[in-house]
Amino acid sequence: MNVDVNRREADSEHKEPLRSHAPLLDAYLKYFERGGPAFTIPGHKQKAHKLDAGLGAVVDRDIPLYGGLDEIKLTHGTLKRAEQMAAEYWRADYARFSTGGSTHANQAIILALGQPGQKVAVSRTAHRSVLSALVLAGLEPIWMTPEIDPVTGFPIGIGLREIQRALKENPIAILLTEPGYLGTMSELGPIVAAAHAQSIPVVIDAAWGGHFGINNKFPRNCLQLGADVLVTSIHKALPGYSASALLLAQGKYIDLARVEQSFETTHTTSPAGAPLASIDGVRALLSLRGKELLENLLQNVDDFKARIQSHFQLPIFLYASDFPAGRFDPTKIVLRANQLGASGVDIENELVRFGIRVEMADRDTMVFLATIADTSDDFALLADRLIPILQKLQKEPRPSATALSWSVVPQVGTTMRNAYFAQTEMVAADKATGRISADLIAPYPPGVAVIAPGEVLTEQIVVGLAAAQAAGVRIAYATDTSLATYRVIL
């Protein structure tokens, strides 16, 4: 099946431009069409190329919301109209567009949940932004550990039993990350039902799941499964501008007025026009052609996996059939390097020599991010480069192992907020075991905390982080990124 030929034919059937269905995108394009001098911010005035060609290439397509996509006083209500269209498309009561990524949207919703000192049940696979938001809000986490697939060693979501355990501690909300970084999901229906039985909202960081719920070959999105909040990145699984994100909410268990207040409190007062226009444009694209584009993507991914797999005996990818129905993103390309006896970091380094970048690589795992923007030619080129690399690096397979990010059970020494504001000191790595960390430290990607502020540095953590770094994994957010020393509280 030549997917790209089909795509070109489909394009010819959609001659009406997206801008006619996307008011922010239309406003962005009209700004450049009408021209004229602007005596407002931004200071480059779309004329930086006259000062320097390189600088102009970067900034001259940038316009603001205020005095760009709309009048300074937001006379036309363009943003409001576009957000209402998004709420209608995703069948939510409330929608806001963010230029600060899912990080900002997570912070906004968490600040709106309750009062300092109250508890929230949080998946330990949560992104750093969720943990940072807990510090800002003064909320205390009830950590929930994911179930681990015995075959692959990968996390497969939070089990209902873990949810029920957390609910006994009377949290004001449940915060989950769905899908996880490797494409797996919890069984959300029973989780939402259990939470709602106690009038507790379920908030989902769905940064990697913005394409769910559109094509019936994909999992349903979390709002369709009854959740109260969906946060997603428009620039990850969807073709939006970097740092563009969408916050959607239902008002039954969530105070939407407080969400609005929190959103404005944490967002920039000078939002860039391009990310906002891209969110609107992506929404229009999905509403008009999403099902077809996702069908093409799924076919490309299936063909790619089949071509690579045909050269190897052991299964080297994750598939939707490996998990219960609706609990894996079928377009997620997760390579199990351990099945080849190879290092994912070594494979990544070989690909980089050909100018090919991947989303994530550690010793046992690689993630290739595929989206509706990829073509069959892109997949063919990747396969052409990848197959000989895998054949060259293949050795005896290794048993599946659970990465440090998914296996640490935290030992809390004090609250994250206390640790954040505490006096600290740096201690040598060989003296750090047993001390309380002042830093959040995570292999990146995926950016999932191995240690959070206020938690005890165990031997497993200190040794495991050093081993991950030695294997070529980037260690993020530590004060001393060499890990020779650790920042701990006094």
Buried (B, 14 or more C-beta within 10 A) or exposed (E): EEBEEBBEEEEEEEEEEBBEBBBBBBBBBEBEEEEEEBEEEBEBBBEBBEEEEEEBEEBBEBBBBBBBBBEEEBEEEBBEBBBBBBBEBBEBBBBBBBBBBBBBBBBBBBBBBBEEEBBBBBBBBBBBBBBBBBBBBBBBBBBBBBBBBEEBBBBBBBBBEBBEEBBEEEBBBBBBBBBBBBBBBBBBBBBBEBBBEEEBBBBBBBBBBBBBBBBEEBBBBBBBBBBBBBBBBBBBBBBBBEBBBBBBBBEEBBBEEBBBBBBEEBBEEEBBBBBBBBBBBBBBBBBBBBBBBBBBBBBBBBBBBEBBBEBBEEBBBBBBEBBEEBBBBBBBBBBBBBBBEBBBBBBBEBBEEEEBEBBBBBBBBBBBBBBBEBBBEBBBEBBEBBBEBBEEBBEEBBEBEBBBBBBBEBBBBBBBBBBBEBEBEEBEBEEBBEBBBBBBBBBBBBBBBBBBBBBBBBEBBBEBBBEBBEBBBBBBBBEBEEBEBBBBBE
